[in-house]
Amino acid sequence: MKGFFPSESCKESQLSSFNPQSWLQVERGKLSKFGSHPFDSSIESLIKIPEPPVLPFFKPVDYVQVLAEIHEELESCPKNDRSNLYLLQYEVFRGLGEVKLMRRSLRSAWQKANSVHEKIVFGAWLKYEKQGEEVIADSLATCGKCAEEFGPVDIPVQLDLDASLLGSQETLLLVTSDHVLKNVTFRIGDNRIVCDRQRIARLSAPFNAMLNGCFSESLRDDIDLSENNISASGFIAVSRFSTTGNLNEVSSNILLEILVFANKFCCEKLKDACDRKLALLITSRDDAVELMEYALEENAPVLAASCLQQFLRELPNCLDDDRVVEIFVSANKQERQIMVGSAAFPLYCLLSEVAMSVDSHSDKTAYFLEQLVNSAECDRQKMLAFHQLGCVRLLRKEYDEAECLFETALNLGHTYSVSGLARLVYIRGHQDLAYDKLSLVISSSLHPLGWMYQERSLYCEGSQKVEDLEKATELDPTLTYPYMFRAASLMRNQNVQAALGEINRVLGFKLALECLELRFCFYLALEDYRAALCDIQAILTLSPDYRMFEGRVAASQLRILVREHVENWTAADCWLQLYDRWSSVDDIGSLSVIYQMLESDALKGVLYFRQSLLLLRLNCPKAAMRSLQLARQHASTVHERLVYEGWILYDTGHCEEGLQKAEESIRIKRSFEAFFLKAYALADSSLDVSCSSTVISLLEDALKCPSDRLRKGQALNNLGSVYVDCGKLDSAADCYINALKIRHTRAHQGLARVHYLRNDKAAAYEEMTKLIEKARNNASAYEKRSEYCDRDLTKVDLEMVTKLDPLRVYPYRYRAAVLMDSQKEKEAIEELSRAIAFKADLHLLHLRAAFHEHIGDVTGALRDCRAALSVDPNHQEMLELHSRVNSHEP
């Protein structure tokens, strides 16, 4: 496959035509001012909104039904089907954007693997998903614990062949006593090798026929094997194997000779031993490339598995090696069976996902997806494979092929593939037909989804487009394109505040890079360079290599250009700005300030740690883990590094080991962060109420150590919470008041709880109102305040919560419960279904299952139970409800 991968052209060379510097010249009189003149064409280009991509995901119309079906199949399927079912579950969660659930499904697939090949593939996939997290394994090792998924799979290469080859001792003695055994000499060139005739005969049926059957060789004591491509050294090893049953101290070249020879003469046990012996010799990618050819030609599955494991250990780098890619993409059905057994579909799922993450347009991505199509067996697998390949063909402008693929996926039942067909129809100049395709899908759907209206909006104009985008947001508020389109339209009409308000709507609950990029463009057009710098620094915190404007320019380069227009802050200024933004719960602003502070050499470990706290608050766990690892890397002392290791372990579910790291740190030096970590981990790991006094003591010790007011405010807030749990309301109130004195704004919530527990609901409501007024991100504050007012005000507050953050599930559950109490069962179920359509949440599914049970809908209840158990298989209440409902199923 010559010329397999074209070299990557330098995208930066395109900047001459893009010229970001020109956008920053407004104050120098080179561009017109936004407020006084119509848009300059270069400013107009800043707010161009690209069409939403056709996503290469498995997106069933009713994901709840599919999850329920998978769960039902898992309850009764053969063991060898389980991993593929968990893979399908992974693909459903991937389509929903549920990263944690995706990883759990992958882990289940790995744990339930029924073959070495499945274990290799899913183990490599888990390792790939956890790139950069090797520090977790290192930290666990220092605590005397192993992280199992980071290790290679043990391919069972040690097999005791002696008994099966040689037979029992009794048989050997019988042969000897009957004087059947006699020697035979094999000639190979000038070499003569004397062998035990019957031992060689037992190597295979062909040898037995040759030496004991009706062939002329059976009457000879001297047989010429010179024309069989085996050396004298190789046949000596074969003869020794016939006696000892092992291939010890045989070189790799001789083993390869023996493998070919054994295959030719059908010596299965010799071949098997050789296969396994060669598998032990794989130590590098070069070894694996060389030996995989032999493995496939000679049908050596253990050697092939060992080569495969070597390749997958090196993902994604091994896919830069054309030799490796050639092996994967050229394998036919028989070779795939040898290489990966029944795990071909998972293998090509993994390879295509890795390739797409690097370059969806590349040849190798297309080739891997072709192999995925070839490996698909059931309809669900085919839906995914055909749709994904269709998406890549569309990107590569291979429109005829893309159409056939999308048609096939659609006919198999993957309705989302109609979005690809509509794009193709539109590209060919038939906008009305594209609109009609989506209209048909919408009209034929019992419960239309947001993406259907979003897709249809691409093929209409004016009020119809606006209506479709509003409907898309109503049905699925997680879709970013409708917000971006509306915001850009408002900006073009110079309705600045409304444009910013629209893009801030989505950024209030979903920190999407494309939305931050658009707001950056708005600020650039408005010449608000400080705000533009804030957003681009937040972007770089989340994704250091991010490229803007459809990949044409690096965000880091734009930051340099914008920075020229912003006055520099001193270190003191930065700390004041951070304190101000942290206090006003402006998390994006805080991220930006920390990014700027990290340019200096001081306190990098501390700053990266603060960055990780903010990212966790913003629900960006992957970026938070990266920051936490950078904190560890830049720790200035051993005791500081131990604290960060402790948080890394705690955040990845290793609470006891995190506690151990905190104690190690305290033994070296008493510090605020070490005591804080120990208190936090202890409070979480122990259900014993008596540990509260220990947690209080630890937090008090933390407060005695030097730290800044940001962290002391957090410690006081946590201490107040512990006091509340212990019923010490006066002490709790003191903690919250002291925290508020140093502007820890979130302490209003704790103080409100104290007022409520003192039966002063009005004061609690008022306290939460203060938090709402101060906090930039206040959806949670509205939700909490709703607990301290009458039903009408509660309803108003919870409507506000849904408006600010539609991903928060409590408001839907509350409204549904109120409707159910009013005997409006249908409306109650519809309220829950509204949220379930875009969020796979255990509590929503649990409540809807209970409602279905209440109205006697056993089928609906069972479906929701099974889907909920796909989200959390160990949820006790859900298990009990499932068992109860299951007993009523016909």
N, C-alpha and C positions, 0 to 999 in steps of 0.2 A: 504494500500500500504506500507507494512512493508519494512524497509531498503530502503526507497525511495531515499535518497541522500547519496552517499558514502562520508565519511569525506575527507577533502582536505589533501593530503599527503604533507609533508614539502619538497618543491622543493629545499631548500637550502642543504638538505642532499645529493643531487646529485653532489654537488660541488667537492666532493672528486675525482670523475672521470673526472671532468671538469677542476678543478684547475687553475683558472685564474692567480694565483701568478706565476705559472711557465712561463707564457708568458712575465713576466717582469724581467727576470733574465739575459737578454742578456749581459748587461755590467759586470755581475759577472762571465762571462765566462761559463755559464751553457747552453747557446743555441748559435747556430751558427749565425754569422752576416748575415743579409739579402743580403748585397751587394756583399759578397765574396763567398757564398755557396748557393746551392739550398735550397729551402724552407724546414725547419723542419716541421714534420707532425703536430705539435701543431700550428705552424704559418699558415700552410695550412688550418687548421680547422677554423681559424679566418675569412677567406674570402669565406666560403661556402655560396652560395646564395640559399635560399630555393625557391621552386617553388611558383609562385604567387597563392594565394588561389582562389578557385572558390567562388566568392562573393555571399552572400545570398541576392542579390538585384534584383529588377525588372529592367531589362535592355533591353527595346525594341530596335530593330535594327534601327528604325526610331522614335526617341523620339519626334521629332518635330511634326510628324503626330499624335502621341498619345496625346501630349499636346493639339494640335488643336482639336482633337475629344473630349477631356474632356471639353475644353472651349465651344465648340458648344453644348454639352449636358447640360452644366451648364446654358446656355442661355434659355433652354426650358424645363428642367426636372421638375418633381414635387419637392416640397420643401423637402420631406423626403428622396430624393436621393442625395441631395447636399453634405452632409457631407462625404458620401462614395466616391464621385467624388473628393472632395478635398483631401481625404486620398490617393486616387490613384495618384493624382498630387504630393503629398508628396513623394510617393514611387518612382516616376519618377525622381524627383529632388535628392532623396537620392542616386539613382543609378548613378547620374551625380556628386555627391559630392558637391552639391550646398546647403550649410548649411543654409544660410540666407533664401533662397527660401523655403527650407523644413519647417522652423519654420513658415514662413508666411502662407504656405498652411495649417499647423496644426491649426494656429490661425483662418484661414477662416473656417475650419471644425468645430471648436468650436463655432465661431460666427453664423454659419448657422445651427447649430444643431437644429433638429426639435423635439427632445424628451429629456426628463430628462436624460435618459441613455446615449445618445450621448454627452450631456453636461457634464455628470460626467466623461466619458471616455476621451474625448478630453481635458477637463479641467485638469484632472490628468496627461495626457500626456504632456501638456504644462508645468505644474509644474515640472514634472520629467526632461524635457529638460532644465529647468531653475534652476536645483539644484545648490545651492551655491549662487544664485542671490537674496536671500531674503532681502539682504541689500538694494536693489533697492526699494522694497516695504516699508522698514523702512524709507528710506530717503524721499520717496514720501509722506509718512504719515506726516513727519515733515513739509512738504510744503503744507499740507492740501489737498493732492490728493491721491486717492486709485489706487492700481494696481489690476485690476479686475481679472486677471487670477490666482492670488494667493489664492483667497477665495474659500470656498467650494460652491458647487451648492446647491441652495435652492430647496429641494424636497418639492413639494406642499402637506404638511401633514395636513394643516388646511383646512377643508372642512365643510361648513355649511350643515349638513345633516337633520336638523330639519324639514324643509318644505317638503322635498322629502319623509321623513319617515312618518310624521304625517298627511300629507294631509293638506287641507285648513281648516281654522277655521269653515267655513260653513259646510264642510263635517262632522266634529266632532260633531257639534250641531245637524245635521240631525240624525246621529247615536244615539245620546243620546235621542233625542225626540221620536225616534221610539222604544226605550227601547230594542234595540238589544244587547247593551253592557251588559255583566254580568261577574262576576269574575270566575276565575278558580284557583284551588289550585294544585300546583305541589309539589310532595313529592320527596325529595332527602335524602335518609337515614331516619333519625329521624326528619329531618327538613321539615317544610311545608311553602311554599312561595305562598302567594296570589297574583294573577296577574290579570290585565285587559285582558279578553279573546280575545277581538278583536284587541287590540294592539299587543298581542303576535301573533295572526293570521296573522297580516300584516307584520310580520318579513320575511315570506317566503311562497312559495306555499305549501311546505310540512306541515308547521304549520297550514296554512289555511285549508288544506284538513283534517288534524287531528282534528281541533277544530270546523270546520263548515261543513265538508263534511259527507261522508257516513261511516266513521270509527266509531267504538264504543266510542272512546274518545270524539266525538262531543256531546255525551249524558251524559258525566260525568262531575262532578264538581271537581273531585279529580283524578289526573293523576300521575303515578309513573314514574319519570325520573332518577331513581337511577342507571340504567345500561348504562348511556350515557357519562360517564367520565367527568362530570362537578360537581364541589362542590356546596354546598348551596350558598356560597359567590359569586361564579361565576354566578349562575342563578339569584341571587338578582341583580347583575350588569346588566344582560341581561334584566330583568324586568324593571329596572330603565331606561335602554337605550330605551326600547319600548315606554316609556313615554316622556323622555327628549331629546332623540336623541344624547346623549353624553356619554362618558365613563370616566368622570372626577374622579380623586382620586381612580383609580383602579390600583392595584399593577401589576407588570410585570408578576408574576406567574399566577394571575387570568386572565390577558389579554391573555396569551398563552392558558389557558383552553378555554376561550371564542372563540379564533381563531379556535381551533379544532372543537368546538361545532358548531360554525357558518358555518364552511365548511361542516360538516356532514348534517346539516339541511338546507343547501342552503340559509342561511340568508345573502345575498350579501351585503346589506348596513351595517349590523352589522359587517360582516367580513371586509368590507372596512374600517369602522371606527376603528376597532381593529388593522388592518394592519397599518394604519397611526399613531395610538397612539403608537404602539410598535416601529415604525420607529424613533420616537422622543427620545427613550430611549437608542439609540446606542451611547456610549461614549468612547468605547475602542475596541481594536482588539478582546479581549476575548468575549465581548458582541456580536460583529458581527459574530464570529465563531459559538457561541451557537445559535444565533437567525437565522442565515442563514439556518440552518437545518430545522427549523420550516417554514421559508419562502418558501423553495423549496417544502417541503412536503405538505404544506397547500395552495400553490399557492397564496402567499402574495407578490405581485410585489413591493409595496412601501417599505415594510420592507426589501426585498431583495436588492432594489436599495440603501437603507440607509446603509446596511451592505457592499455592493460593494464599496460605496463611502468611507467608513471607511478603507477598505483594500487599495484602490488606493491612498488614502492620504499618506499612509506609504510606497509607493514605493521608493526604491527597497527593503527596509528592510523586508517588510511583506512576501516577497518570500523566506525568510529564515525560515519561519514558515511552517512546513509540513502540519499543519491543513488547512492553507489558500490555499496552493498549491493543496491539495487534493480536496478542494471544486471546484477549477477552472478546474482541469484536469478530474474529474469524472463526471462533469455535462453532462447529456444527452441533446438531442435537446429541450425537454420540459422544463427542468430545466434552460437551457441557456436562453430560452424565458422569463421565470419568472425573472431570475436574471438580464438580460441586454437587454431584448426586442429585437429590431432589430439591436442592436449595438454589436452583438457577434463578427463579423469580426474585427471591430476596437479594441475591448477589447483584443482579442487574438493576434492581431498585436502588440499592446502595450506590453502585457505580454511576448511574445516571443522575442521582441526587447530588453527588459530589461534583460531577462534571457540570451540571446546571448551575451550581453555586459559583463556579469559576467563570464559565462562559456558556450561556444557553444557546448561542449561535454556532458553537463549534462543531466540526465534523464528528469528533469523538462523542459528544453529547448525543448526536443523532444516531451514531452507530450503536451506542449502548442501549438507546431506547428501541432500536430495531431488534436488538437481542431480547429486550424486555418483552416486546410483542411476541417474539418467537417462543419465549419461556412461559407466557401466560397460559393458564389452563382453564380456570373457572371464569364465569362471566364478569365477576367483580374485578378480577385481575386484568381481564381484557379491556374493560372500561377504562381503568387507570392507564394502562399501557398505550392504548390507541389515543386517548385524550392527550397524554403527555407528549407523545411523538407528534401529534397534530399541532400542539402549541409550539414546539420547536420548529416544525416545518413552516408554520406561519411566520415566526420570527425570521427565518431564513428566506422568506418570500418564495417558498416552494408551494405555491397556492393550490395547484391541482392535487398534489399528494396530501396536503393539509386537509382539503375538503373531504377526500376519501376517508381519512382517519377520523375526522370529527363525525362524519356520517355514521361510520361503523360504531363509534362510542355511543352516539345518540341512539342508534337502533338497539344497542345492547341495554339501554335504559339510563345512560348518563346524561340527564337533561341539561346540565351545565354546558355540555359541549356545543349546544346551540349558539352560545355566545361566540365561539370560534367560527361557526358557519355564517353567522350574521356579519362578522367582520369581513369575511371573504366575499360575501355578496355585495357589501358596501364598497369594498375595494374595486370590485368590477363594475361599479357605477349604478348599482340598483339599491338606492337608499330605501325606497318604499318597501321593497321585498325584505330587506333586513328588519325594518320596523315591523312588518307583518309577522315575521318568524317569531319575534319576541312577544308580540301581541297574542299569538296563538298559544305560546307557552303559558303566558299569564292567565288567559281565559280558561285554559284547560287544567290549571292548578287549583286544587282545593284550598291550599294556603300559599298564595304567591310569596316569594321571598324578595328581599331588598335588591339582590343582584339583578333580578329580572328587570326591575324598573330602571336601575342604573344603566344596564345594557341598552334598554330601549331608548333611553334619553339621548344616546349617542346618534340616533337616527331621526331626530326631530328637532324643531326649533321653537323659539318663542315660549308662549305660555305652556304648551304641552311639555316642553323640555323641563321647565321649572316645576310643573306638577309631578312629573315622573321622578325628578330628583328629590323633591319633598317626600314623595311616597317611599322612595328608596331609604331615606334617612329614618322615616317613621318605622319601617319594617326592620331595618338593620342599621342602627346608628353607628356601628363600627366601621362602615364604609367611608373612606376619607374623601373620595373623589367628589361627592355632592357638595361637601363643605367647601372644598377647594374651588370648585367651579363657581359656586355662589359668591364666595369671597372675591375671586378674581373679577367677576362681573361687576360687583359693587365697586371695586377699586378702579376699574376702567371708567365707571361713571362718576369717579371722584367722590364716592360716598365712603370716605376714609374710615370713620369710626365704625360704620356698619360692617365694612370689610374686615377690619381687625376683630370686631366682635364675633363674626362668623368663624374665622379661623381659630380664634381663641376658644370657641365652643368645643371643638374637637380636641384641641391641645389641653383642655382642662381635664380630660380623662384618658387620652391616648397620645402618648408622646411619639408621634409618627414623624420620621425624619423628613418625609416629603412635605408635611405641613409646616414644620419648622423652616424648611427651605423657602416655602412660599412666603411665610411671614418675614423672613430675612429680606426677600425681594421687595416686599411692601415697604419695610423700613428704609431700604436702600433708595427706593423711589421717592420716599418722603424726606430723604437726607437726614434721617435719624440714625446716624452712624453708631452711636452708643448702643441703641437697641438692636441694630443689625449685628453688631459685634457680639452682643449677648447671645443671640440666637445661633450664630455660626460657631461660637465657642461651645454652646450646648450640643450642637450637632457633632463637633469633633470629639467631645467627651463620650458621646454614645457610639460613634463610629469614626475612629481616627483616620481611616482611609477613604472616607466618604467623598464621592465625586458629585458635583452639582450640575444643573442644567443638562439633564439627560446624559450625564457622564462625561461632559466635555471639559470640565475644569475641576481641579482638586479643591475641596473646601479649604484646605490649609493655605492654598495660594490666595484665595479670595480673602481669607482672614488677614493675611499680610497687607493686602491692598486697603481693606477697610480700616485696619489698625492705624494707618497713616493719618486718618482723619479724626482720630479720637485722642483726647488728652490722656497721657499716662498717669496712672495712679501710683502713689508710693505704697510701700508695704503696709504702712499704717492706714492709708486710705482703703486698701483692699480689705483689711480686717474689719474696718468700720462698715464698709459696704456689705461684707458677708454677714456681719452681725445684724444689720438692718434687714437684709433679705431673708435671712433665716428666721428672724422674729416675725416677719410678716407672712411666713409660710409661702415664700416665693421660691419654689424649688428650682425652677429653670434658671432664675436669676442667680441663685446661690451656686449652681453648677458652673455658670459662666465666670463668676468671680474666682472660684477655686481654680478653674482652668488657667486663668490669668496669673494667679499666685504661683502656680506650679512652674512658671517660667524662671522664677528665682531658684536658688540652690537650697534655701532653708526649709526645713520642716516638711520635706516631700512626703515622708511616711505618714505624718499626721494629716496632711492635706488629702492624700489619696484615700485615707481612711474616711475622712469626712465626705469625700466624693462618693464612696461606696454607700454610705448611709443614705445620702440623698437619692441615689439611683435605686436603692431598695424601696424607698418611699414612693418613687415614681414607677414602680413595677417594671424595672429593667434589670432582672436578676443576672443576666449574662454579663452586662456591662459592669454591674456592681461587683461580681466576682473578679473581673479583670482588674478593677480598681483596688480591690482588697489584696490581690496578689502583688500589685505594684507597691502597695503600702508595705507589705512584707519585704519586698525586694529593696525598698529604700529606707527601711527601718535603721535608725542611727545607733541603736543598742540591742543587745540580745533580749533584754526583758521586753522591749517594745516589739521586736519581731515575734516573740512568743505570744503576745496578745493578739497580733494580727493572724497568726496561725490558729489561735483559738477561735477567732471569729470565722475563719474559713471553714474550720471543722464544724462549728456550731451551725453555720448557714447551710451546710450540706448534710445535716441530719445526724452528725456525730457529736451529740451533746456532751456525753461523758468525757470524750477525748478533749473537747473544747474546755471543759472545766479543768481537766488535768493541765492544759497549757497555761490557764490562768494561775493555777497554784504554783507552777514552775516559775512564772514571771514574778509572782509576789515573793517567792523565796529569794529571788535575786534582788528585787527592789520593790518597795511598796509604792504603787502608783495608782492614780485615779482610774486609768483604763483597765488595769488588771483587776482591781476590786469590782469595777462596774461589770466587766465580763463575767467574773465569778458569780456575782449576785444574779445577773441575768440568766446565766446557764443553770444555776442552782434552782431558781424560781421555776424554770421551765421543766427541769428534769425530775423534780420531786413533787409528788402529790401529797406529801405529808404536811399538814397544816403547821406542825411544830417547826418546820424549816423557815417559817416567816421571820422568826426572831433572828435567825442567822442572816437572812437576806437583808433585814433592817440594819444589822450590825455592819455588814459588808458595804452597804450604801453609805452609811455614816462614815466608815473608814475612807471610802472614795472621796467624800466631800471634804475630808481633812487634808487630802493631797492636792498639790497644785494642779490647776486646770483652768481653762477659760470659761466664761459665763455660758457659752452655748452648751457645753457638755454638763456643767454643773446644774443648769436648768433642767436638762434631761434627767439627771440623777435625782433631783428634788421631786420631779414629776413622778418618777418610778417609785420613789420612797413613799410619796403620798398614796399611790395606788396600793402599796402593800399595807399601809396603815388602814386604809379603807377596808381592805379584805379582812383585817384583824378587828374591825369595829372601832378603831381609835380615831374617831372623826375629828377631834380637835387637833391632834397631831397631824393628821392628813391635811386639814385646812391650813395649818401653819406652813407645811411644805409647799402647797400650791401657791399660797400668797407670796412666799419667799421666791418661788420660781417666777412669778409674775413680776416681781420687783426687778428681776434681771431680764425681763422681756421674753420669758419663755411662754409664748402666746398659747400654746396648746394646754397649758395648765388651767385655762378657763374651763376646759371640759372636765377635768378632775374636780375642780371646785364646784362646778354645777352638780356633779354627782353627790358631793358632800351635802349641798343644800337639799337635794332631793331626799337623801337618806334622813335628813333632819325634818322631813315633811314640809319643806318650804319649796313647793313646786314653782312658784312665781320667781323666786330668787334663782332657781336653777335655769329657768327659761331665760331670764335676764342675763345670766352669766354666759350662756351659749350665744346669745345675741351679740355680746361683746366679741366673742371669738369670730363670729360670722363677719362682723364689721372690720376686723383686723386682718383676717387671713385671706391671702390671694386665692388659695385653693380651699374652698369651704363646703364642698358637697357633704363630707363626713360630718361637718358641724351642723348643717341643716338636719341630717339624719338623726343625730344625737338629740338635737333640740326637739324633734318631733315626739320624743318620749316624755317631754315635760309640759305638754299642753293638751287641750281638749281635742276631741276627734276632728272637728272642722279645721283647726289650725294644724293638727297633725297631717291631715290630708294635703293642706297647702304646702307644708314643709317637704313632704315626701314627693309631691309633684315637682318641687324645685330640685330635689335631689336627682330625680330621673332626668330632668332637663340638663343639670350640670354634669351628671355622670350616669349615663344610662346603663353602665355595667354593674352598678351596685344593685344587689338583688333584694335587699330587705324591703324596699318600697313596693315592689311587685308582690312579694309574699304578704305584706300587710294589707294591701288593697284587695288581694284575692281572698284573704281570710275574712275581711269585712263583708265582701260580697257573699261569701259562703254563709256567714252568720245571718245574712239577710235572705237566705234561701235562693240566691241568684247563682245557682250552680254553674250554668253555662257561661255566664259572664266571668265567674271566678276562674274557671278553667282557661278561658280566653286570655285573661290577664296574665296568667302564668305562661301560657303558650307564646304570648307576645315576646317575652324575654327569652324563653327557651329556644326560640327560632334562631337567635344569634349567640347564645351563651349556654354552653354545656355545663350547667351548675347542678351539683348534687342536691342542694336544698330545694331548688325549684322543681326538679324532677320528683323528689321525695314528696313534696306537698301535692303536686299534681297527681301522683300515684294514689295518695291518700284520698284525694277528692274523687278520683275515678272509682276507688273501692267503695266510697261512701254512697255513690249513686248507682252502684251495682254494675259498673262497667269493668268486668274482670279482665277483658282483653287489653283495654287501655291501661289499667293499673299494672298488669303484668309487664306490658311493654315498657312503661316508665320505670318500673322496678329494675328490669334488666339493664336498661340504659344507664340508670343511676349507679348500678353496681359495676358498670364499665368505667364510670368516673372514679368510684371508690369501692373496690371489691370487698373491703373489710369494715364498712360502716355498719355497726351493729343494729341500729334501728332499721336501716334499709334491709338488712338480711332478714330481720324478723318480719317486716312487712311483706317482703318477697315470699317468704315461707308461708305466711298466712294466705296471701293471694293465690299462690301456686296451688294450694290445697283445694281451692274453689274452681280451678280451671277444669273445663269439661274434658 
